[in-house]
């Protein structure tokens, strides 16, 4: 068993400090049989409950043995713009990564976020199952409140090539504020007003949220 209480962490690779880290982790054989974790990262708070099969073997063999996580992630406030800022592009199209990389585990579970920010747009009541397979993240059937309306859909994000990660999204939105939507994704600020419904499929290979919006 490993227990952590009120731990703080600062790294030159991270643009935000981690604080109030509390964890209870139980090990059994090759596995993390119980993972209970809570922390604050910048403005965001994150709580995780779950387990990781082959976690000890994964660490001992320098990632040669695959690990599989089953987790439930909850947050009262999640600032995705702060946690995943736009990285610097280097000559030749490569990317300078300044954030701490996530473990290369496969897994599944659920995400629940009470309030958050994405591409400077506030959202609330986000709910989604999540599945991760070899660097591909899938959220099928996500739902949230955004721009005074309801948004739902499916999202796939392929992170196997971090310089040009692919995405596919199917989105349906009902009753969203037109001016706020078009201000965020186009030059049409202050020209379209009222409530609108949106249905569409989007795909591409771009790096950050602002590029996704422009594409």
C-alpha contacts under 8 A as a table, 3 or more apart, distances in Angstrom:
res1	aa1	res2	aa2	distance
1	X	24	X	7.32
1	X	25	X	5.63
1	X	26	X	4.43
1	X	27	X	5.97
2	X	23	X	7.72
2	X	24	X	5.98
2	X	25	X	5.06
2	X	26	X	6.44
3	X	22	X	7.54
3	X	23	X	5.54
3	X	24	X	4.73
3	X	25	X	6.36
4	X	7	X	6.68
4	X	21	X	7.01
4	X	22	X	5.07
4	X	23	X	4.92
4	X	24	X	6.69
5	X	20	X	7.47
5	X	21	X	6.32
5	X	22	X	4.55
5	X	23	X	6.72
6	X	19	X	7.08
6	X	20	X	4.45
6	X	21	X	5.13
6	X	22	X	5.62
7	X	19	X	6.08
7	X	20	X	5.55
7	X	21	X	4.77
7	X	22	X	6.74
8	X	17	X	7.43
8	X	18	X	5.51
8	X	19	X	4.25
8	X	20	X	6.20
8	X	21	X	6.41
9	X	17	X	6.02
9	X	18	X	4.99
9	X	19	X	6.40
10	X	14	X	7.29
10	X	16	X	7.50
10	X	17	X	5.00
10	X	18	X	6.45
11	X	14	X	5.33
11	X	15	X	7.86
11	X	17	X	7.38
12	X	15	X	7.28
13	X	98	X	4.92
13	X	99	X	5.59
13	X	100	X	6.23
14	X	17	X	7.18
14	X	98	X	6.01
14	X	99	X	4.90
14	X	100	X	6.01
15	X	83	X	7.99
15	X	98	X	7.44
15	X	99	X	7.04
16	X	41	X	6.29
16	X	42	X	5.01
16	X	82	X	7.77
16	X	83	X	7.55
17	X	41	X	5.86
17	X	42	X	5.79
18	X	21	X	7.16
18	X	39	X	6.89
18	X	40	X	5.65
18	X	41	X	4.53
18	X	42	X	6.67
19	X	39	X	6.14
19	X	40	X	5.20
19	X	41	X	6.46
20	X	38	X	7.61
20	X	39	X	5.32
20	X	40	X	5.96
21	X	37	X	7.41
21	X	38	X	5.73
21	X	39	X	4.25
21	X	40	X	6.84
22	X	37	X	5.90
22	X	38	X	5.35
22	X	39	X	6.40
23	X	35	X	7.51
23	X	36	X	5.50
23	X	37	X	4.37
23	X	38	X	6.38
24	X	34	X	7.57
24	X	35	X	6.23
24	X	36	X	5.16
24	X	37	X	6.59
25	X	32	X	6.89
25	X	33	X	7.70
25	X	34	X	5.54
25	X	35	X	4.81
25	X	36	X	6.29
26	X	32	X	5.78
26	X	33	X	5.56
26	X	34	X	5.00
26	X	35	X	6.76
27	X	30	X	7.57
27	X	31	X	5.86
27	X	32	X	4.56
27	X	33	X	5.55
27	X	34	X	7.19
27	X	56	X	8.00
28	X	31	X	5.33
28	X	32	X	6.20
28	X	33	X	5.86
29	X	56	X	7.65
30	X	53	X	7.03
30	X	54	X	4.90
30	X	55	X	6.27
30	X	56	X	4.86
30	X	57	X	5.32
31	X	51	X	7.74
31	X	52	X	5.88
31	X	53	X	4.65
31	X	54	X	4.73
31	X	55	X	5.13
31	X	56	X	5.70
31	X	57	X	7.56
32	X	35	X	6.64
32	X	51	X	5.52
32	X	52	X	4.98
32	X	53	X	6.31
32	X	54	X	7.45
32	X	55	X	5.97
32	X	56	X	7.10
33	X	51	X	5.18
33	X	52	X	6.61
33	X	53	X	7.48
34	X	49	X	7.69
34	X	50	X	6.01
34	X	51	X	4.94
34	X	52	X	7.77
35	X	48	X	7.34
35	X	49	X	5.57
35	X	50	X	5.03
35	X	51	X	5.25
35	X	52	X	7.69
36	X	47	X	7.66
36	X	48	X	5.78
36	X	49	X	4.67
36	X	50	X	6.65
37	X	47	X	5.61
37	X	48	X	5.05
37	X	49	X	6.51
38	X	45	X	7.51
38	X	46	X	5.66
38	X	47	X	4.26
38	X	48	X	6.35
39	X	45	X	5.81
39	X	46	X	5.50
39	X	47	X	6.61
40	X	43	X	7.12
40	X	44	X	5.61
40	X	45	X	4.31
40	X	46	X	6.29
41	X	44	X	5.16
41	X	45	X	6.16
41	X	46	X	7.79
41	X	83	X	7.62
42	X	82	X	7.47
42	X	83	X	7.70
43	X	77	X	7.55
43	X	78	X	7.35
43	X	79	X	6.57
43	X	82	X	7.91
44	X	75	X	7.62
44	X	76	X	7.87
44	X	77	X	5.34
44	X	78	X	4.67
44	X	79	X	5.73
45	X	75	X	5.62
45	X	76	X	6.47
45	X	77	X	5.99
45	X	78	X	6.47
46	X	73	X	7.01
46	X	74	X	5.97
46	X	75	X	4.89
46	X	76	X	7.68
46	X	78	X	7.70
47	X	73	X	5.72
47	X	74	X	5.15
47	X	75	X	6.23
48	X	71	X	6.50
48	X	72	X	5.66
48	X	73	X	4.62
48	X	74	X	6.47
49	X	71	X	5.57
49	X	72	X	5.33
49	X	73	X	6.74
50	X	69	X	7.26
50	X	70	X	5.36
50	X	71	X	4.18
50	X	72	X	6.25
51	X	69	X	5.80
51	X	70	X	5.47
51	X	71	X	6.54
52	X	55	X	5.56
52	X	67	X	6.62
52	X	68	X	5.49
52	X	69	X	4.17
52	X	70	X	6.29
53	X	67	X	5.66
53	X	68	X	5.16
53	X	69	X	6.27
54	X	57	X	5.12
54	X	58	X	5.88
54	X	65	X	7.25
54	X	66	X	6.82
54	X	67	X	4.83
54	X	68	X	6.84
55	X	58	X	5.01
55	X	59	X	6.35
55	X	67	X	5.34
55	X	68	X	7.55
56	X	59	X	5.24
56	X	60	X	6.09
57	X	60	X	5.03
57	X	61	X	5.99
57	X	65	X	6.21
57	X	67	X	7.93
58	X	61	X	5.52
58	X	62	X	6.20
58	X	63	X	4.68
58	X	64	X	6.34
58	X	65	X	4.83
58	X	66	X	5.94
58	X	67	X	5.91
59	X	62	X	5.30
59	X	63	X	5.93
60	X	63	X	7.58
61	X	64	X	5.39
61	X	65	X	6.40
62	X	65	X	7.83
63	X	66	X	6.51
66	X	105	X	6.91
66	X	106	X	7.75
67	X	105	X	5.25
67	X	106	X	6.43
68	X	105	X	5.57
68	X	106	X	4.79
68	X	107	X	4.97
69	X	105	X	6.55
69	X	106	X	6.19
69	X	107	X	4.35
69	X	108	X	6.51
70	X	107	X	5.53
70	X	108	X	5.15
70	X	109	X	5.46
71	X	107	X	7.66
71	X	108	X	6.49
71	X	109	X	4.79
71	X	110	X	6.77
72	X	109	X	5.32
72	X	110	X	4.85
72	X	111	X	6.02
72	X	112	X	7.99
73	X	109	X	7.82
73	X	110	X	6.26
73	X	111	X	4.84
73	X	112	X	6.28
74	X	111	X	5.95
74	X	112	X	4.78
74	X	113	X	5.74
75	X	78	X	6.25
75	X	112	X	6.43
75	X	113	X	4.75
75	X	114	X	6.31
75	X	115	X	7.78
76	X	113	X	5.85
76	X	114	X	4.81
76	X	115	X	5.95
76	X	116	X	7.96
77	X	113	X	6.68
77	X	114	X	6.24
77	X	115	X	4.82
77	X	116	X	5.10
78	X	113	X	7.00
78	X	115	X	6.52
78	X	116	X	4.45
78	X	117	X	6.49
79	X	82	X	5.52
79	X	83	X	6.33
79	X	116	X	5.41
79	X	117	X	4.86
79	X	118	X	6.83
80	X	83	X	4.99
80	X	84	X	5.72
80	X	85	X	7.81
80	X	116	X	7.35
80	X	117	X	5.94
80	X	118	X	5.47
80	X	119	X	7.73
81	X	84	X	5.46
81	X	85	X	5.38
81	X	117	X	6.76
81	X	118	X	5.86
81	X	119	X	6.09
81	X	120	X	7.09
82	X	85	X	5.51
83	X	99	X	7.78
84	X	99	X	7.01
86	X	208	X	6.11
87	X	95	X	6.56
87	X	96	X	5.96
87	X	97	X	5.85
87	X	98	X	6.82
88	X	95	X	5.92
88	X	96	X	5.22
88	X	97	X	7.30
89	X	93	X	6.15
89	X	94	X	5.87
89	X	95	X	4.59
89	X	96	X	6.10
90	X	93	X	5.82
90	X	94	X	5.16
90	X	95	X	5.61
90	X	96	X	6.56
91	X	94	X	6.55
93	X	163	X	6.89
94	X	163	X	5.70
95	X	162	X	7.57
95	X	163	X	5.65
104	X	134	X	7.60
104	X	135	X	7.20
105	X	132	X	7.73
105	X	134	X	7.72
106	X	131	X	7.73
106	X	132	X	5.01
106	X	133	X	5.06
106	X	134	X	6.26
106	X	135	X	7.72
107	X	131	X	5.79
107	X	132	X	5.10
107	X	133	X	6.88
108	X	129	X	7.55
108	X	130	X	5.46
108	X	131	X	4.26
108	X	132	X	6.18
109	X	129	X	5.80
109	X	130	X	5.37
109	X	131	X	6.65
110	X	127	X	7.55
110	X	128	X	5.76
110	X	129	X	4.25
110	X	130	X	5.54
111	X	126	X	7.62
111	X	127	X	5.76
111	X	128	X	5.32
111	X	129	X	6.19
111	X	130	X	6.95
112	X	125	X	7.24
112	X	126	X	5.68
112	X	127	X	4.79
112	X	128	X	6.81
113	X	116	X	6.98
113	X	124	X	6.90
113	X	125	X	5.80
113	X	126	X	5.00
113	X	127	X	6.70
114	X	124	X	5.34
114	X	125	X	4.69
114	X	126	X	6.46
115	X	122	X	7.40
115	X	123	X	5.81
115	X	124	X	4.23
115	X	125	X	6.32
115	X	126	X	7.57
116	X	122	X	5.72
116	X	123	X	5.32
116	X	124	X	6.20
117	X	120	X	5.79
117	X	121	X	5.42
117	X	122	X	4.42
117	X	123	X	6.02
118	X	121	X	5.17
118	X	122	X	6.43
118	X	123	X	7.46
118	X	209	X	7.69
119	X	209	X	5.84
119	X	210	X	6.36
121	X	146	X	7.79
121	X	147	X	7.89
121	X	184	X	7.63
122	X	146	X	6.60
122	X	147	X	7.53
123	X	126	X	7.39
123	X	144	X	6.80
123	X	145	X	5.65
123	X	146	X	4.69
123	X	147	X	7.43
124	X	144	X	5.92
124	X	145	X	5.07
124	X	146	X	6.59
125	X	143	X	7.65
125	X	144	X	5.20
125	X	145	X	6.04
126	X	142	X	7.15
126	X	143	X	5.63
126	X	144	X	4.25
126	X	145	X	7.04
127	X	142	X	5.62
127	X	143	X	5.38
127	X	144	X	6.49
128	X	139	X	6.16
128	X	140	X	7.00
128	X	141	X	6.21
128	X	142	X	4.25
128	X	143	X	6.53
129	X	139	X	5.74
129	X	140	X	6.49
129	X	141	X	7.18
129	X	142	X	7.03
130	X	137	X	7.10
130	X	138	X	5.68
130	X	139	X	4.72
130	X	140	X	7.15
131	X	137	X	5.84
131	X	138	X	5.17
131	X	139	X	6.62
132	X	135	X	6.49
132	X	136	X	5.53
132	X	137	X	4.56
132	X	138	X	6.35
133	X	136	X	5.19
133	X	137	X	6.69
134	X	160	X	7.59
135	X	158	X	6.15
135	X	159	X	5.18
135	X	160	X	5.25
136	X	156	X	7.03
136	X	157	X	5.75
136	X	158	X	4.39
136	X	159	X	5.93
136	X	160	X	7.09
137	X	156	X	5.65
137	X	157	X	5.11
137	X	158	X	6.35
137	X	159	X	7.75
138	X	154	X	7.64
138	X	155	X	5.83
138	X	156	X	4.48
138	X	157	X	6.51
139	X	142	X	6.21
139	X	154	X	5.75
139	X	155	X	5.16
139	X	156	X	6.41
140	X	153	X	6.78
140	X	154	X	4.35
140	X	155	X	6.23
141	X	152	X	6.61
141	X	153	X	5.28
141	X	154	X	5.34
142	X	152	X	5.39
142	X	153	X	5.52
142	X	154	X	6.26
143	X	150	X	7.48
143	X	151	X	5.78
143	X	152	X	4.27
143	X	153	X	6.83
144	X	150	X	6.08
144	X	151	X	5.37
144	X	152	X	6.39
145	X	148	X	6.75
145	X	149	X	5.73
145	X	150	X	4.74
145	X	151	X	6.02
146	X	149	X	5.39
146	X	150	X	6.16
146	X	151	X	6.61
146	X	176	X	7.06
147	X	176	X	5.12
147	X	177	X	5.45
147	X	180	X	6.77
147	X	181	X	7.24
148	X	175	X	6.86
148	X	176	X	5.43
148	X	177	X	6.31
149	X	173	X	6.90
149	X	174	X	5.58
149	X	175	X	4.53
149	X	176	X	4.23
149	X	177	X	7.23
150	X	173	X	5.56
150	X	174	X	5.31
150	X	175	X	6.70
150	X	176	X	7.05
151	X	171	X	7.02
151	X	172	X	5.77
151	X	173	X	4.29
151	X	174	X	6.58
152	X	171	X	5.83
152	X	172	X	5.47
152	X	173	X	6.48
153	X	169	X	7.26
153	X	170	X	5.27
153	X	171	X	4.43
153	X	172	X	6.02
154	X	169	X	5.61
154	X	170	X	5.19
154	X	171	X	6.68
155	X	167	X	7.27
155	X	168	X	5.84
155	X	169	X	4.47
155	X	170	X	6.59
156	X	167	X	5.44
156	X	168	X	5.12
156	X	169	X	6.37
157	X	165	X	6.96
157	X	166	X	5.81
157	X	167	X	4.47
157	X	168	X	6.71
158	X	161	X	7.43
158	X	165	X	5.33
158	X	166	X	4.90
158	X	167	X	6.10
159	X	162	X	5.32
159	X	165	X	5.00
159	X	166	X	7.02
160	X	165	X	6.85
161	X	164	X	5.66
161	X	165	X	5.37
162	X	165	X	5.18
162	X	207	X	7.21
163	X	206	X	7.83
163	X	207	X	6.44
164	X	205	X	5.20
164	X	206	X	5.05
164	X	207	X	5.53
165	X	205	X	5.16
165	X	206	X	5.66
165	X	207	X	5.77
166	X	203	X	7.42
166	X	204	X	5.61
166	X	205	X	3.91
166	X	206	X	6.33
167	X	202	X	7.93
167	X	203	X	5.40
167	X	204	X	5.57
167	X	205	X	6.12
167	X	206	X	7.76
168	X	201	X	7.49
168	X	202	X	5.76
168	X	203	X	4.32
168	X	204	X	6.83
169	X	201	X	5.65
169	X	202	X	5.13
169	X	203	X	6.28
170	X	199	X	7.77
170	X	200	X	5.90
170	X	201	X	4.44
170	X	202	X	6.44
171	X	198	X	7.60
171	X	199	X	5.74
171	X	200	X	5.55
171	X	201	X	6.42
172	X	197	X	7.57
172	X	198	X	5.64
172	X	199	X	4.44
172	X	200	X	6.67
173	X	176	X	6.73
173	X	197	X	5.43
173	X	198	X	4.91
173	X	199	X	6.37
174	X	196	X	6.58
174	X	197	X	4.41
174	X	198	X	6.53
175	X	195	X	5.01
175	X	196	X	5.24
175	X	197	X	5.60
176	X	181	X	7.45
176	X	195	X	5.30
176	X	196	X	5.51
176	X	197	X	6.60
177	X	180	X	5.61
177	X	181	X	6.28
177	X	193	X	7.14
177	X	194	X	5.92
177	X	195	X	4.89
177	X	196	X	6.57
178	X	181	X	5.12
178	X	182	X	6.07
178	X	192	X	5.98
178	X	193	X	5.27
178	X	194	X	5.58
178	X	195	X	5.72
178	X	196	X	5.97
179	X	182	X	5.35
179	X	183	X	5.86
179	X	188	X	7.78
179	X	189	X	6.19
179	X	190	X	6.13
179	X	191	X	7.02
179	X	192	X	5.33
179	X	193	X	5.13
179	X	194	X	7.28
180	X	183	X	5.12
180	X	184	X	6.29
180	X	189	X	7.63
181	X	184	X	5.32
181	X	185	X	6.43
182	X	185	X	5.22
182	X	186	X	5.22
182	X	187	X	7.14
182	X	188	X	5.60
182	X	189	X	6.13
182	X	192	X	7.53
183	X	186	X	5.74
183	X	187	X	6.34
183	X	188	X	5.83
183	X	189	X	4.31
183	X	190	X	7.42
184	X	213	X	7.77
185	X	213	X	5.22
185	X	214	X	6.03
186	X	189	X	7.39
186	X	214	X	7.04
188	X	191	X	5.64
188	X	192	X	7.10
189	X	192	X	7.39
190	X	193	X	7.52
204	X	212	X	7.65
204	X	215	X	7.36
206	X	211	X	6.02
206	X	212	X	6.23
207	X	211	X	6.61
207	X	212	X	7.54
208	X	211	X	5.43
208	X	212	X	6.37
209	X	212	X	4.96
209	X	213	X	6.24
210	X	213	X	5.11
210	X	214	X	6.28
211	X	214	X	5.08
211	X	215	X	6.06
212	X	215	X	5.22
